[in-house]
Every structure is written in C-alpha cells, then in structure tokens.
Amino acid sequence: MTEPTIQKLFDLTGRVALITGGSGHLGQSLSRALAEAGASVVVGSRDQARAQRVIEELPSPSGVKHHAVVLDQMEEASLNEGFDAAVTVAGQVDFLINNGQQGHALDLTTVTAEAFNKDLQNATGYFLLARRLHDHVVARGVPGSIVMIGSMYGVVGSYPDAYEGICVASPVQYHTLKGGIVHMTRHLAAYWARDRVRVNCLSPGPFPSEKAPQAMVERLRTKSPMGRMGVPHELKGPLLMLISDAGSYLTGQNLLVDGGWTAW
C-alpha cells in the first residue's frame, strides 16, 4: 500500500462537514479550519443570518460552496430538520462537529432543577445528531467522523477562588454535561467502530472570550502551567487531526487542549 502524504491525510477536499454553533466564539475558528482544509462547511445555528455571515467569510481553496442552516440542538425537531437541510443543500454529510452550547449562568447555589435539566439537553442533542450522522454514512456505505466538543471541566473540577467575588462560579450542570459528553464519546466509539464511524472528543481548556471578566481571566492565568489563556485558532490543528484521515486509527479519545491545566 502506498503511504499517504501528510498533505493527503489532512486534506478534506470532496467532503462535507456539519458544525453546530459554528458562529460562536470557538465555532468560527473551527469552521475556518474545516474550510481551509478543503471541506464544504455547513454551519448550523439558531440564527440563519449569523450562520450566513460566517459562511460568507470562509475561504474556499478548492472552489467548494459553504452553506448555512437553521439548527437548534436543544430541540429534536429542529436538529432533525437542520440535518436534513444540510444533506439537501450539500448533497451529503461526512463529518459532524457537535459544538453548539446553550446554558444558564447559574452556579450550584442558585441553579434550579428546570435550568439544570435544560442544560443537560445539550448532551441529548449531541447524541441525536451523532446518530443521524452514523445512520447517514452507513446508508451511503462510506466512513464517517464525529467530534464532540467537551471541556477540561468534563475531566477536572474548577478552582472556587478563580471566580469568588468576581462572577458566577463554573456551573455544576456544565461540569455534569461535559463529563457526560466525554464518556458518551467512548461509548459511541465502541459501538460504531465496526461501521467505520469514528467518534472523538476535543476538550478545550481556558479559552475565554472578550466578554469574560478580566479579573477572572487573570486568576485563571495563575492556574495554568503555560501562564496564559488559549486563543481560538489553537483548536484548529487538533480538530483536523481528529476529524481527518490523519486520525484514522483514533476513536473514543478525549484530546485535551488546555495549556497543561490537567497535567498538574
């Protein structure tokens, strides 16, 4: 067998990637990574106009078209309609990046049962979309790849003093959600490997947006071995390794991109 070049392994030309939350803080860089590697990108968002703005700015090195669809992973009807729309406009879907995230900024002292349960619906949406991708590629007789977006907070607890007196602490339901997503990744990978569908998780560490309180960010810096926060483009390479043929023997893994946070 001829050994593929590194360029070929990372090349996504001819394939279609559906990403949820593709217009968000991290989602925009993830979408650009897919497009720069040659994929036709379908950006799913609750807001069609926001998704449209993102795809209009995506590069198209091989002349492929990108698409925007309405997709809310918190609602079963919407996620099914969004997946169907992606297949219709792009002709197929080969990759799924479950990146959408909706939640409540309520810590363990104030979160209600309703808010807790609602936030956990993100995991339900991740699973239902993953199953749609699995069934779609199996029916076509082709391999597929799924990347769940987890978090370092799906692996470790947070430092209370990083938030105390500044803002709401990292929500307990968020930790519960992300820990569940990490383990769901392993479970689906074990079941779907025989179908040539790989499932991996990409877990960012601290990647605060510009809206994050600066005082909190400064405290977080002191907790990081690298002494700084991550910037969105630092997720592009790890995503491509997991989603592309470069990671063809990787499944069920949780890749932490956290500046060494979980190495302490």
FIZA-251863 format. One record per residue (C-alpha): x, y, z; residue number from 1. Coordinates in steps of 0.25 Angstrom, whole numbers, plus 5000, padded with zeros to 4 digits. Example, Ala and Ser with C-alpha at 12.3 -4.5 7.8 and 13.67 -1.06 7.14 Angstrom:
((5049; 4982; 5031); 1) ((5055; 4996; 5029); 2) 
% end
This chain:
((5000; 5000; 5000); 1) ((5005; 5014; 4996); 2) ((5007; 5022; 5009); 3) ((4999; 5035; 5008); 4) ((5006; 5048; 5010); 5) ((5003; 5057; 5021); 6) ((4996; 5067; 5012); 7) ((4987; 5056; 5007); 8) ((4984; 5051; 5021); 9) ((4979; 5065; 5026); 10) ((4972; 5068; 5012); 11) ((4957; 5069; 5014); 12) ((4954; 5072; 4999); 13) ((4941; 5066; 4994); 14) ((4935; 5064; 5008); 15) ((4925; 5072; 5015); 16) ((4925; 5076; 5030); 17) ((4913; 5080; 5038); 18) ((4917; 5088; 5050); 19) ((4907; 5093; 5061); 20) ((4909; 5106; 5068); 21) ((4918; 5110; 5056); 22) ((4916; 5125; 5058); 23) ((4921; 5125; 5073); 24) ((4934; 5129; 5079); 25) ((4941; 5116; 5077); 26) ((4932; 5111; 5065); 27) ((4937; 5121; 5056); 28) ((4951; 5117; 5056); 29) ((4947; 5102; 5056); 30) ((4938; 5106; 5043); 31) ((4950; 5112; 5037); 32) ((4959; 5100; 5040); 33) ((4950; 5091; 5032); 34) ((4949; 5101; 5020); 35) ((4964; 5103; 5020); 36) ((4966; 5088; 5019); 37) ((4956; 5088; 5007); 38) ((4943; 5083; 5013); 39) ((4930; 5089; 5009); 40) ((4925; 5094; 5022); 41) ((4910; 5095; 5027); 42) ((4909; 5104; 5038); 43) ((4897; 5101; 5047); 44) ((4892; 5112; 5056); 45) ((4879; 5116; 5063); 46) ((4880; 5129; 5055); 47) ((4881; 5127; 5040); 48) ((4886; 5141; 5038); 49) ((4898; 5139; 5047); 50) ((4902; 5126; 5041); 51) ((4901; 5133; 5027); 52) ((4911; 5143; 5031); 53) ((4920; 5133; 5036); 54) ((4920; 5125; 5023); 55) ((4921; 5137; 5014); 56) ((4935; 5139; 5021); 57) ((4940; 5125; 5020); 58) ((4951; 5122; 5010); 59) ((4949; 5113; 4998); 60) ((4962; 5107; 4993); 61) ((4956; 5097; 4984); 62) ((4944; 5106; 4980); 63) ((4934; 5098; 4989); 64) ((4922; 5104; 4994); 65) ((4918; 5106; 5008); 66) ((4904; 5106; 5014); 67) ((4896; 5112; 5026); 68) ((4885; 5104; 5032); 69) ((4876; 5107; 5044); 70) ((4879; 5096; 5055); 71) ((4876; 5096; 5069); 72) ((4882; 5084; 5076); 73) ((4873; 5087; 5088); 74) ((4860; 5083; 5080); 75) ((4859; 5070; 5074); 76) ((4850; 5075; 5062); 77) ((4860; 5086; 5059); 78) ((4872; 5077; 5059); 79) ((4866; 5067; 5050); 80) ((4861; 5078; 5041); 81) ((4875; 5084; 5041); 82) ((4882; 5071; 5038); 83) ((4872; 5068; 5026); 84) ((4874; 5082; 5021); 85) ((4890; 5080; 5022); 86) ((4888; 5068; 5013); 87) ((4879; 5075; 5003); 88) ((4888; 5087; 5001); 89) ((4901; 5080; 5001); 90) ((4897; 5066; 4996); 91) ((4903; 5059; 5007); 92) ((4910; 5060; 5021); 93) ((4923; 5053; 5024); 94) ((4927; 5059; 5037); 95) ((4919; 5065; 5049); 96) ((4925; 5074; 5060); 97) ((4916; 5075; 5071); 98) ((4920; 5089; 5076); 99) ((4907; 5096; 5080); 100) ((4905; 5100; 5094); 101) ((4894; 5106; 5102); 102) ((4893; 5108; 5117); 103) ((4890; 5116; 5129); 104) ((4900; 5125; 5137); 105) ((4895; 5119; 5150); 106) ((4904; 5113; 5160); 107) ((4902; 5101; 5170); 108) ((4895; 5111; 5180); 109) ((4885; 5116; 5170); 110) ((4883; 5107; 5159); 111) ((4868; 5101; 5158); 112) ((4864; 5087; 5155); 113) ((4858; 5093; 5142); 114) ((4871; 5100; 5138); 115) ((4879; 5088; 5141); 116) ((4871; 5079; 5133); 117) ((4870; 5088; 5121); 118) ((4885; 5090; 5121); 119) ((4887; 5074; 5120); 120) ((4878; 5074; 5108); 121) ((4891; 5079; 5100); 122) ((4896; 5064; 5102); 123) ((4883; 5059; 5097); 124) ((4885; 5067; 5084); 125) ((4899; 5063; 5082); 126) ((4895; 5048; 5083); 127) ((4883; 5050; 5073); 128) ((4891; 5057; 5063); 129) ((4903; 5047; 5064); 130) ((4893; 5036; 5062); 131) ((4887; 5044; 5049); 132) ((4902; 5045; 5044); 133) ((4904; 5030; 5047); 134) ((4892; 5025; 5040); 135) ((4894; 5035; 5028); 136) ((4908; 5030; 5025); 137) ((4905; 5015; 5028); 138) ((4894; 5016; 5018); 139) ((4903; 5022; 5008); 140) ((4914; 5011; 5010); 141) ((4925; 5022; 5014); 142) ((4933; 5024; 5027); 143) ((4929; 5036; 5036); 144) ((4936; 5044; 5047); 145) ((4929; 5051; 5059); 146) ((4936; 5061; 5068); 147) ((4929; 5065; 5081); 148) ((4933; 5078; 5088); 149) ((4936; 5075; 5102); 150) ((4943; 5083; 5113); 151) ((4955; 5081; 5123); 152) ((4943; 5083; 5132); 153) ((4938; 5070; 5128); 154) ((4951; 5064; 5134); 155) ((4954; 5072; 5146); 156) ((4947; 5081; 5156); 157) ((4949; 5096; 5156); 158) ((4956; 5105; 5166); 159) ((4946; 5113; 5174); 160) ((4955; 5124; 5177); 161) ((4957; 5127; 5162); 162) ((4942; 5132; 5162); 163) ((4940; 5137; 5176); 164) ((4936; 5151; 5178); 165) ((4936; 5153; 5162); 166) ((4926; 5145; 5155); 167) ((4917; 5133; 5156); 168) ((4925; 5120; 5158); 169) ((4926; 5110; 5147); 170) ((4912; 5104; 5147); 171) ((4911; 5090; 5153); 172) ((4902; 5086; 5142); 173) ((4912; 5090; 5131); 174) ((4922; 5080; 5138); 175) ((4912; 5069; 5138); 176) ((4909; 5072; 5124); 177) ((4923; 5072; 5119); 178) ((4927; 5059; 5127); 179) ((4915; 5052; 5121); 180) ((4920; 5056; 5107); 181) ((4934; 5051; 5109); 182) ((4928; 5037; 5113); 183) ((4917; 5037; 5102); 184) ((4929; 5039; 5093); 185) ((4935; 5026; 5098); 186) ((4922; 5018; 5097); 187) ((4918; 5022; 5083); 188) ((4932; 5019; 5078); 189) ((4932; 5005; 5083); 190) ((4919; 5002; 5077); 191) ((4921; 5009; 5064); 192) ((4936; 5006; 5060); 193) ((4931; 4993; 5053); 194) ((4922; 5003; 5044); 195) ((4935; 5011; 5041); 196) ((4929; 5023; 5049); 197) ((4940; 5029; 5058); 198) ((4936; 5037; 5070); 199) ((4945; 5046; 5078); 200) ((4944; 5058; 5087); 201) ((4952; 5071; 5087); 202) ((4953; 5077; 5100); 203) ((4957; 5092; 5101); 204) ((4963; 5097; 5114); 205) ((4962; 5112; 5117); 206) ((4958; 5120; 5104); 207) ((4951; 5132; 5110); 208) ((4944; 5141; 5100); 209) ((4946; 5156; 5101); 210) ((4933; 5157; 5109); 211) ((4939; 5149; 5121); 212) ((4943; 5158; 5133); 213) ((4957; 5162; 5132); 214) ((4959; 5159; 5147); 215) ((4955; 5145; 5146); 216) ((4964; 5143; 5134); 217) ((4976; 5148; 5142); 218) ((4973; 5138; 5153); 219) ((4971; 5127; 5143); 220) ((4985; 5130; 5137); 221) ((4991; 5127; 5151); 222) ((4985; 5113; 5150); 223) ((4991; 5109; 5136); 224) ((5005; 5103; 5134); 225) ((5007; 5112; 5122); 226) ((5002; 5124; 5129); 227) ((4993; 5129; 5118); 228) ((4979; 5126; 5112); 229) ((4977; 5119; 5099); 230) ((4973; 5126; 5087); 231) ((4962; 5120; 5077); 232) ((4972; 5117; 5066); 233) ((4980; 5107; 5075); 234) ((4968; 5098; 5073); 235) ((4969; 5097; 5058); 236) ((4980; 5087; 5057); 237) ((4975; 5078; 5068); 238) ((4961; 5078; 5061); 239) ((4967; 5074; 5048); 240) ((4975; 5063; 5054); 241) ((4963; 5057; 5060); 242) ((4953; 5059; 5048); 243) ((4962; 5055; 5036); 244) ((4969; 5043; 5032); 245) ((4981; 5047; 5040); 246) ((4974; 5042; 5051); 247) ((4969; 5029; 5044); 248) ((4973; 5020; 5056); 249) ((4967; 5029; 5067); 250) ((4954; 5027; 5073); 251) ((4948; 5028; 5086); 252) ((4959; 5038; 5091); 253) ((4958; 5051; 5098); 254) ((4968; 5061; 5094); 255) ((4970; 5072; 5104); 256) ((4976; 5085; 5098); 257) ((4977; 5092; 5111); 258) ((4992; 5098; 5113); 259) ((4995; 5087; 5122); 260) ((4983; 5090; 5132); 261) ((4980; 5076; 5135); 262) ((4995; 5072; 5136); 263) ((4996; 5078; 5150); 264) 
% end
